[in-house]
Amino acid sequence: MSKYLEELKQGLKLLKMEWQEDLAQYRKKFLHTSISDKKKEGITWHPVQVKKSKIGMGERLLVEIERLDSSYSSSFSSGKSVSFFSTQEGYQGNEFRVNAVINQVRKDSMVVTLQEDELPEWMNSSKLGVDLLFDEASYREMEFALRKVISPENPRLEELRDIALGDKSPKFVEENYQENPALNFSQNQACQKISEAQDFAIVHGPPGTGKTTTLIAAIVQAANQGQRVLVTAPSNAAVDLLVEKLIDRGISTLRIGHPARVEENILNQTLDAKIAFHESYRDLKKLRKETEQYLRLAKQYKRNFGPEERAQRKLMYQEVSRIREAAGHLEDYIRTDIFQKTQVFASTLVGASSYHLKGMVFDVVFIDEAAQGLEASTWIPILKAKKVVFAGDHCQLPPTIKSYEASKAGLSVTLFEKIIKNKPSTAQMLQIQYRMREDIMGFSNSWFYDGKLQAAENTQEHFLAEEEPVLEWIDTAGSGYSEQVDTESLSTFNPEEARFACRYLNDTLLRVGIAKFRENNWSVGLIAPYSAQVRMLKNLIFETYEFPNLRAFSEWITIDTVDGFQGQERDLMLISLTRSNEKGEIGFLADERRMNVALTRAKRKLILIGDTSTLAQHPFFDSLLSYFEQKGAYRSVWEFLG
């Protein structure tokens, strides 16, 4: 058996390990656990109350709920499945549970799409709660896709597999490519690579290089040439962004997926919405209403009735069958009509397995954020592809994996990485970045991108003030700012460093001028690699009155972990590196790709706060420190203590 088939079979084992670990973590949090413990874990809201309900798009029931105890963290997020339950006597059995999908979540409220036609009465009680559910369907689809790739029935899939993982070479056909004046030279090279590729093309898009812009240009070109196109990404948010941009370009796009998982501003592009807006929908609604009326009439006949009534009821049920058949034909016609008018289909990687796309083959499948999708999930849309285009950056965040063993054994290596390494001819790197000043970009450029990145001319204007340095590393070594471990979450935090970070941010805002920030609508980001440090910073800025200027400016400030800032940018970015110990232990700060994301979010100024005696024992941070020293950007915390 060939080496790569062995690899795929190993991938299947690792996927099962991840599945089991994910399920085990969920069960540990969930089963045999009290409601108060589940609340602490962030997987249950209780008590909650229904604020309002309404019929939304596609005749689905939308319910808004509010939690009455918001003292706990929450793992709820849009697109996840949940289950409502009651602690009221007489309603505690599983038969009273009702499932739903989350549309949106705020701190204390949530809008869900209920998988029921009407709100059960018990949901109006004061003893209502909601649990987060485990998503097993995604794992099933990934397993199914990997099995198909191992034993393909489709010759094209076999060929794509052999090119991606084996010795077969990718093919390119020279074309007279028409340059797009809206793109720069490397973006045009990427679009040319895409149009000439017969099997695979990769757009390697480092931070700020206009990866989305390039991808949209290539998708529009393919759609306008009459090709059947599928656009995918690992997350709903990434898919929605592409759909929004395609709609702006006048491309007829159909967003496949549960409407609850779709951003509100593109709901009109979902199948439910397009069916509801179709000219024949009124006729379909009329047929459905007739079905209900006949069913109601048929049910009025009691058990004790004569042959005449029995015949009458039989006729009514026959009429119901006839109308249902007509409604089914009409629905098929509406769906076919919508599909024929669609230029681009869009879904998440797992969403590409939707029964709406069953049997469809696409001339080209685009996969955005491909360096963040597990290999197994990436194969799902490829099952339907004649040609595949990847876009992403394998020097930024890898996929999130729960099983440490599976990750170490290779589950974290994506198909994007494998192809860019094995078949470099398929890749084109975007080389001009429009986000950061050259000094902010410099270290990542040399460490990750072989010095190939160039800062666009516009970045020279990216500064807070002429005299304000673009880079600063404030070294806390010897200050006694020591890390601690949160006993509940086991996450690391450093209270003194957090307090200093807030004080220094406050001083920076005052020095540059809060009015200037407001006037220019400049944004501020605080990154901490550990969730406990994020909580500490949020508490200092949003909850206490220790820093009134920051509190007053809080709507411009975002505080999150590195993962929360992926794909985003801020004018001023401060990173609290948190780790400070005598052993030089830096934990997952050693994940260079994660640090690359953190270092490349800032447009105008980047501030690092951290203990060099702990961090610089690692080669990456040692080189980073040398870079800051070369730029005259190193300062000691002792300059500010007195």
N, C-alpha and C positions, 0 to 999 in steps of 0.2 A: 504494500500500500504506500502511496506517495506521502512525502513528509507533510505536505500541507493538509492532506485529508486527516492525518493523525492529529495535526494542530486543531482542525475543526472539531474533531471528536473530543479532544481535550477541552476545547472551548465549551462544548456542551456540558461536560462534567463541571467545569468552573461555574457555568451559568446556574446549574442546579445547586452548587454550594452557596452561591449568592442568594438564590431563591430561598433556600433553607435558613440562611443566616438572617435575611430580611424578615422572614416569617417568625423565626425564633425571637428576634428583637421585638417584633410587634406583639407576640403572645406574652412575652415577659412583661411588657408594659400593660397588657390588656387583660389576659385571663387570670382568674383567681385574684383579682386586684380590686380593692375597694374604689368607690367613685372618687373619694378624696385623693387617693394615690394616682388614679388615672388623670385627674385634673392637674396634679403636680407634674405629671409626665407630658401634659399639653395635648392629650388625645381625647379628652372629654370636656364638654361644656355642660355644667349643671349647677343650678337650675337655669333654664332659658325660657323666654316667653315669645309667642308668636306676635309680631307687631302688626303685620298685614300680609295678605296673600292676594294674588291676582293671576289671571290667565295671561301668559306671555306668548312669545313667538311660537308658532307651530302647536297651538292649543296646549302648551305645557303649563303646569301649575307652579308659579313662582312664590316662594314663601320667604319673608324677611323675619329673622329671629334676633333677639337681643339676649346677651348673657347677663345675669344679675350679679355674678361674682367674677370680677375681672382681675383678681389679685394673682392669677396664675398665667404662665406663658402659654402659648398656643402653637400647635403644629399644623393647624388647619390652613389650607391654601386653595386657591381657585383650581377647579378641575378634579379635586379629590372626591372620593365617594364617602358618604357618611350614612349613619343609621340613627333614626330618632327612637327614643324609648321613654317609658314613663315609670316613675317610682310610685305612682298612685295605686292603691289597693285594687285588685281586680284587673289591672292592665299591665302586669309586670311580665307576662309571658312573651316568648319570641314571636308569637302570632300577631302581637300588636306592634312589632317593630316596622318602621317604614323607611325605605332607603331613598337617598337623594344624592344629587351631585352639586358641589359648591360652585356658584357663579362668581361671587366675590366675598372677600372677608375684610372687615376693618377690625380695630382693636376689640370692640365689644359687640359687633353685630355682623350678621352673615346673611347673604341672599342665596337660597338654594333652589334647584329645580326638583320638585318632589316627583317620585315615580308612582304617583297615584292621580286619579282624575279629580278627587276632591279631598279636602282636608279632614282627616278623621277627627271625630269629636274629642277624643282623649288628648289630642295635641293642643287643645286650648286650656289644659289644666296647668296649675302652677308647679307641677312636679315633673316637668318635661326636661329631658336631657338629650344630648347628641354625641355620638361616638364617631371617631375616625375609623374607616374600614381599611382592611388590607387589600391591595390591588394585585390579584393573582392573574388576571386576564393578560396583562402585559408580558408576564413571564411565559405564559402558554404560547403567545404569539411569537415570542423570541425563539422558544424551543422549536416550534413548528418551522420557522424560517431556517434555522440552522440545519434541521433534518433535511429540508428541501435542498439546501446547498450541498450537503454531504452526498445525497442521492438525487440529483436533479432529473426531472422528467422532461425539462425544457432545454433543448440544445443551446439556446442563447445564454441561459443562466449558467450552464456548464462552461461555456466559452468565457463568460465574464469572470467566473470563479478561477479558471485556469490562468487568466491574464492577471487578475488581482493578486493571487497567492502563489501561482506556479511559475513555470518558465516561459509561458507563451508571451509574446511581445504585443504591446498595444499598437493599434494602427492609427495613422493620421493621413488625411488626404489634403494636399495643398489646395488652398482656396484663395480667390482674389478678394480678400477681406476688406470691406469698406470701413475705414477708421471712423470711430464715433468722436465728434469734436468735443463732446461733453466729458470725455475720459482722458486721463493722462496716458503717457506712453506705456507704462507697465500694465495699466488697466486694459488698454487696447490689446496688448500682447496676450493678456489672460482671456479676453473675449475671442481673440483669433484662435488661441489654443482650444477653447471650448468648441468653436465652430468646425475646426479641422479634426478634432478627436472623433474616432469611430467607436471607442469603447469607454475610456475613462479620461477625465480631465480634472485637474485639481487647481483651485485658486487658493494659494497660501496667503492669507490676509493678516499680517501683524497689526497690532493696535493702531487705530487712527488712519489706516491706509485706504479706507473706502471700499471694504469688502462687499458690503450690502449694495452700494451703488453699482459696483461692477457686476454683481450677481443679477441685479434687477435688469441691467442693460442686456445681459446675455439671455435672460428669460424672455424679455420683450422681443428680442430678435428671433428667438426660436418660435414664439407664439405667432408673430407676424408672418413667419414663413409657413404657417399652417401645420407646424408639428404639434403632436399631442404631448402636453407637458404636465408633469407632476412635480410639485414643489414641497419639500419636507424639511423638518428640523426636529431635534429631540424635544424641545419645549413648545407649549402652546403659544407663549409670548413671542418666541422667535418666528413662528409660522404667521401669527397675526400681523407682525411688523411687515413681513414680506407681502402679505395680502393687501395691507393698507397702501403700500408703495405701488403695487401692481394696479390697484384700482385708480390711484392718482394718475397712472400712465395710460388709463383708458383700456386696460386689459380685462376682459370678462373672466372673473375668477370665482370658483366655487370652493368654499371652505367646508371640507368634510370634517365631521366631528360633532359631538354633543354641544348644542348651543350654550349650555352652562359653562363650557370650557373655552368659550370664545369671547374676546374683548367686545364690549358693548358697541363700540364704533364700527365694527365690521359684522355685526349680527345679520345685516341685510344680505351678506354674501353666503350665509349658510343655506343648506338645502331646505330646511324647514321654512325659512323666510322666503326663499325663491318660489317654493310651492304656494305659499300664502299669497304672494304677489302675482301669481300667474293668472292670465286672463280666464283660464278654465276652472280656477279654484272655486268660484261661486257655484258652478254646477256640481263640483265634487262635494261641497258643503251641503248642498241641497239633497244629494243622494244619501249622504250620511244621516241627515235629519229624517229622511223618509224611512231609512232602516230602523232608526230609534222608534219612530211612531208605530210601525208595523209590529216591532218586537213588544212594545207596550200593549198594543191591542191583543196580540196573541197570548200574552201572559195574563190577560184579564179573565180568560176562560178558566173556570174552576175544574177540579178533578172530576166531579160528577156532572158530566154533560153527555148529551146524546150524539148520535152519528152525524147529525147536521152540523153541530158545533165543532165536532172533531174534524170534519171535512173543511169547515171554515178556517179552523186553526192551521190545518195542513196547508191550505192555500196561502195563508199569511206567511208561514215559514218559507214556502216556495218563493213567494214574492221577495222576502228578505234575502234569500240566496241569490235571486236574479239581480236585485239592486246592488248587493255586495259585489257580485261579479262585474257589473257595469262600473261600480266605483273603483274596483281594482284595475280594470282596463284604463279608466280615465287617469288614475294615479300613475300608471305605467307610462301613458302618453305624456303627461305633464313632466315626469322625471326625464323621459327620453328627450323631450323638447329642450329642457334646461341643460342637459348634458351636451346636446348638439350645439347649443349656443355658447358653451363654456370653452374658453381658450386654455385656461390653466386650472388644474385641480390642486388643492393645497391641503395638507394634513400633517400631523406629527408622524414620526417614524412608525410608531405602533399603530397610529390611526390609519396608516396606508393599508392595513389588513381589513378595513371596513367592508362590509358586504356590498355597499354601494359601488365599490371599485372592483368587485368580483369579476374575473375574466378579462379585465381591461389590460391592455399593453400600452406603454408610453414610449414615444420616440426618444424622449430624454427625461431622466429623473434628476432633479437638482436636490442636493442634500446640504443644507446650511448648518453651521455650528457642528460640522461633522467630527471634529476632534473631541466633542463632548458626548457622543452617542456610543453606547456599548456596541461592539462589533455585531452581536446577534440582532440588535434592534435596527442596525444600519442595513442588514440584509433584507429586512421586511419590504421596503419599497423597491429594492433591487430585483426582487422576484418578478416585478412587473416591467422591468426596464430593457430597452434596446441599448441605451447608452446612459452613462452616469457621470454627473458633475458634482464634485465635492467642493465645499468652501469652508475654511476654518483656519485654525492656528494651533498646531500641536505643541507650541511653546507656551500656551496658556493652559487654563484649567482642564484637567482630564475628566472623564465621567466620574460621578459620585458612586463609590462602591462601599457596601456595608461589610463585606467579608474581607478581612485583612489577608487571610490565606489565599483566597481567590485572586485578590488584587496582585499579591506578590507572585503568584504563579502565572500571571499574564493576562488576567481579565481586563486590566486597566489599559492594555494596548489596543487602540482602536484600528478599524479597517483603514481609516484615513492615514494613520501613521505607517501602517504596513505598506500601503501602496506608494506613499511619498518616498519611503526608504527603498523599496524593491524596484519601483518603476519611476525614477526621478524625471524621466522624459514627459511624464503626464502633468508635471507641476509647473506653475508660473507664480512667482512671488510678487506681490504688490510692493512697490519700493518707495513710494512717496507718502509720507504720513502728514496729516493736516491738523493733528490735535496738539502736540506738545512742542514746547521750546526744545531746541536741539540738545541743550544740556540735560533736560529731563529724559529725553530719549536715549542719550549717549550710552549709558551702561548697558541697557537691554539690547541696544543695537550691536554692541561688540560681543556680549556674552551669548545672545541667542540667535542673532540674525547675520552673523559673519560681516558686520559693518556695511551691509548692503542698503540699509534704510537711509533715506534722505528726508530732512525736514523741509516741508513746503515753505514757500516765501511768506505765506500768511502767518506762520508761527512766530515770526520775528516780532509781531505785534502782541504776542501772548505774554503779557506781564501785568502784575498788579500795580506797580509804580516803577518809574525809571530806576530809582535807587534801591528798590526792594530785591534782595537776592532771589534767584529762581529756585535754588537748591539749598537745603540746610539739613545737616544731621546733628542733632543735639545729643551728646553722649552722656548717659547717666551713670557711667562707671564710677564706683567709689562713693556714690551719693547715699547708699543705703536703701535705694528704692528696690526692694526685693519682691520677687514673685510669690504668690500664695496659691493654694488650690481650694476651689469652692467645694465644700464637703458634700453638697447635694449633687451637683452636676459633674464634679471632678474636672471642671474646666479651670484653666490657669488665669489668674488676674494679678494686677500690680497696682494697688490703690494709689501709692504715691506718684507713680508714673502717670496714671490717669489724671490725677489732680494737676500735676505739672503740665500735661498736654492741654488741659482746658485753660489753664492760666496763660500758657504761651499762645494758644489760639486767640484768646481774648485780647492779649497785647498786640498780636499781629493785626487783628481787625481794627483795633483802635489806632494803630500806627498808620495803616493804609487809609482808614476812614470808613466807618460803617455806612455812612451816606454814599460813599463811592461804590461800595458793594451793592447797595440797594439800587442806585441809579443805573448801574450796568447789569443788574440782575445776575450777579456772580454767585455761583453755588460753592458750597463748602462740603467736603467729605471727610469723615473720620473713619479710618480702617483700623480694626484690631483683629489679629488672627484668631483670637479666642472669644467664644460667646460670653464668658463671664466678664471679660474686659469690656466688651461691647455694652453689656448691661450696666457696668460701673460708669462708663462714659455717658450713657443715656440718662442714668440717674443724676449724675452731677450737672448735666446741662438742662435736662427737661423737668426734673423733679425738685431739685433743691434750689435755693435762691443764692447759692454761692457765687454764681457768675451771671449777674442780671443782664449784661450785654449779650451774652450768648443765648440766654433764655428769650430775650426780646427778638433775637435774630434767628430763632430756632426753625422757622419755616424754610430757611435757605440751607439748613444743615442736615445732612444724612449721616447716620452712624450705623455701620454694619460690618460683617465679616468680609473677607476678600471675595468669597463666592457671591455675596449679595451685590458686589460692584462689577461683576463680569459684564462686559459689553457697555459699561457706562463711563461717563467722564465727569469731572468736577473742575472748577477753575482753581480752587485751592484744595490740596489733599494733604492731610496729616495722617501718618501711620504710627500707631503706638505698638512697638514690636514686643512689648510685654515681658519677654523672658529675661530673667536676671538671677543667676545662681552660680555657686562656686564651681560646680562640676562642668560648666560649659554645655549643659543640655539645652537643646533648642527645639526638640520635638518636631512637629510637622512644619516648623519654619524652614526646615531643610528641604521642603518641597519647592524647588526652584521655579517651577512653572506657576505655582500659586503666587510666589513673590513677584514674578514677572507681571502678573495681572495687577498687583498692588502698585508696582512702580510706574505703571503706564496709564494711570487714570487721570493724572493731573495735567491741566492745560497751561496754567500760569505759574504755579509754585508747588513744590513738593517738599514737605517737612518729614523727616524721620526722627523718631525719638526712641532711643534704645541703648542698652548697655553693651558697649563694644567688647568689654573683657569677656562677656559670655558669648556674644554672637560671632566675633571675629575668629573664634577657634575653628569655624567652618569656612572652607575655601571660598564659597560663594559670597558670604558676608565680608570676608577679609578683602576680596577684590572690590566689592561694593564700597567698603570704607575707603580703600585706596583711591577709588574714583572720586568720591566726595572730597577727599583731601587734595587731590590734584586740582579740583575746581575751586579750592579755597572755601568749601562749604561746610567744613567741620567746625563744630563749636562744643565746648564742654558745658554741662549743666551748672558748673560752679560759677560761670559768668553771670548766672541769673539768681544765684542763691546769696543772700546776704542779709 
